[in-house]
């Protein structure tokens, strides 16, 4: 049961990371989840809730890696949206200038 809660909670946090926290102009806001995930894994190791066996290490590395990957994807979504907005503004500006001529 604890594993299911961890997986579902992780997926929700990663979706929040990608579509809310990293999908804006404030870069450091997206860094919150990856940093918290590192602190969380370290806390689990210190409190002996996470053992140093191969499966736990792989899951930890996967979780932290996914946090950074989703941060990058969210940041990319923001930049794509910004580029589209600027391109639209440029297109509308040139279109209005050609109508004047």
LUMVEXLO-735926 format. One record per residue (C-alpha): residue number from 1; residue in one letter; x, y, z. Coordinates in steps of 0.5 Angstrom, whole numbers, plus 500, padded with zeros to 3 digits. Each point is the difference from the previous one (the first is absolute). Layout:
<atoms>
+-----+---+-----+-----+-----+
|   k | r |  xx |  yy |  zz |
+-----+---+-----+-----+-----+
| NUM | A |   X |   Y |   Z |
...
+-----+---+-----+-----+-----+
</atoms>
This chain:
<atoms>
+-----+---+-----+-----+-----+
|   k | r |  xx |  yy |  zz |
+-----+---+-----+-----+-----+
|   1 | X | 500 | 500 | 500 |
|   2 | X | 506 | 505 | 502 |
|   3 | X | 503 | 499 | 493 |
|   4 | X | 493 | 501 | 496 |
|   5 | X | 500 | 507 | 504 |
|   6 | X | 507 | 501 | 498 |
|   7 | X | 499 | 499 | 493 |
|   8 | X | 493 | 504 | 500 |
|   9 | X | 503 | 506 | 504 |
|  10 | X | 506 | 500 | 496 |
|  11 | X | 496 | 500 | 493 |
|  12 | X | 496 | 506 | 503 |
|  13 | X | 506 | 504 | 502 |
|  14 | X | 503 | 499 | 493 |
|  15 | X | 494 | 502 | 497 |
|  16 | X | 500 | 506 | 504 |
|  17 | X | 507 | 502 | 499 |
|  18 | X | 499 | 499 | 492 |
|  19 | X | 494 | 504 | 499 |
|  20 | X | 500 | 505 | 506 |
|  21 | X | 507 | 501 | 503 |
|  22 | X | 504 | 500 | 494 |
|  23 | X | 496 | 502 | 495 |
|  24 | X | 501 | 508 | 502 |
|  25 | X | 505 | 505 | 499 |
|  26 | X | 503 | 499 | 507 |
|  27 | X | 505 | 495 | 499 |
|  28 | X | 502 | 499 | 508 |
|  29 | X | 492 | 498 | 501 |
|  30 | X | 501 | 494 | 496 |
|  31 | X | 506 | 498 | 504 |
|  32 | X | 496 | 499 | 506 |
|  33 | X | 498 | 493 | 499 |
|  34 | X | 507 | 497 | 497 |
|  35 | X | 503 | 503 | 507 |
|  36 | X | 495 | 497 | 504 |
|  37 | X | 500 | 493 | 497 |
|  38 | X | 508 | 500 | 502 |
|  39 | X | 498 | 502 | 507 |
|  40 | X | 495 | 495 | 500 |
|  41 | X | 504 | 494 | 498 |
|  42 | X | 506 | 503 | 505 |
|  43 | X | 495 | 500 | 505 |
|  44 | X | 498 | 493 | 499 |
|  45 | X | 507 | 497 | 500 |
|  46 | X | 501 | 504 | 506 |
|  47 | X | 494 | 497 | 504 |
|  48 | X | 502 | 493 | 497 |
|  49 | X | 493 | 500 | 497 |
|  50 | X | 504 | 499 | 493 |
|  51 | X | 505 | 494 | 500 |
|  52 | X | 506 | 500 | 496 |
|  53 | X | 498 | 494 | 495 |
|  54 | X | 500 | 501 | 493 |
|  55 | X | 492 | 501 | 499 |
|  56 | X | 500 | 505 | 505 |
|  57 | X | 506 | 504 | 497 |
|  58 | X | 497 | 499 | 493 |
|  59 | X | 493 | 503 | 502 |
|  60 | X | 503 | 506 | 503 |
|  61 | X | 505 | 501 | 494 |
|  62 | X | 494 | 500 | 496 |
|  63 | X | 495 | 504 | 504 |
|  64 | X | 506 | 506 | 500 |
|  65 | X | 501 | 499 | 493 |
|  66 | X | 493 | 500 | 498 |
|  67 | X | 499 | 507 | 504 |
|  68 | X | 506 | 503 | 496 |
|  69 | X | 497 | 498 | 494 |
|  70 | X | 493 | 502 | 501 |
|  71 | X | 503 | 507 | 502 |
|  72 | X | 503 | 500 | 494 |
|  73 | X | 494 | 498 | 496 |
|  74 | X | 496 | 506 | 504 |
|  75 | X | 505 | 505 | 498 |
|  76 | X | 500 | 498 | 493 |
|  77 | X | 492 | 501 | 500 |
|  78 | X | 501 | 507 | 502 |
|  79 | X | 505 | 502 | 495 |
|  80 | X | 496 | 497 | 494 |
|  81 | X | 494 | 503 | 503 |
|  82 | X | 504 | 507 | 500 |
|  83 | X | 503 | 499 | 493 |
|  84 | X | 493 | 499 | 497 |
|  85 | X | 497 | 506 | 503 |
|  86 | X | 506 | 504 | 498 |
|  87 | X | 500 | 497 | 493 |
|  88 | X | 492 | 502 | 500 |
|  89 | X | 501 | 507 | 502 |
|  90 | X | 506 | 500 | 494 |
|  91 | X | 495 | 497 | 495 |
|  92 | X | 494 | 505 | 502 |
|  93 | X | 505 | 506 | 500 |
|  94 | X | 502 | 499 | 493 |
|  95 | X | 493 | 498 | 498 |
|  96 | X | 498 | 507 | 502 |
|  97 | X | 506 | 503 | 497 |
|  98 | X | 498 | 497 | 493 |
|  99 | X | 493 | 502 | 500 |
| 100 | X | 502 | 507 | 501 |
| 101 | X | 504 | 500 | 493 |
+-----+---+-----+-----+-----+
</atoms>
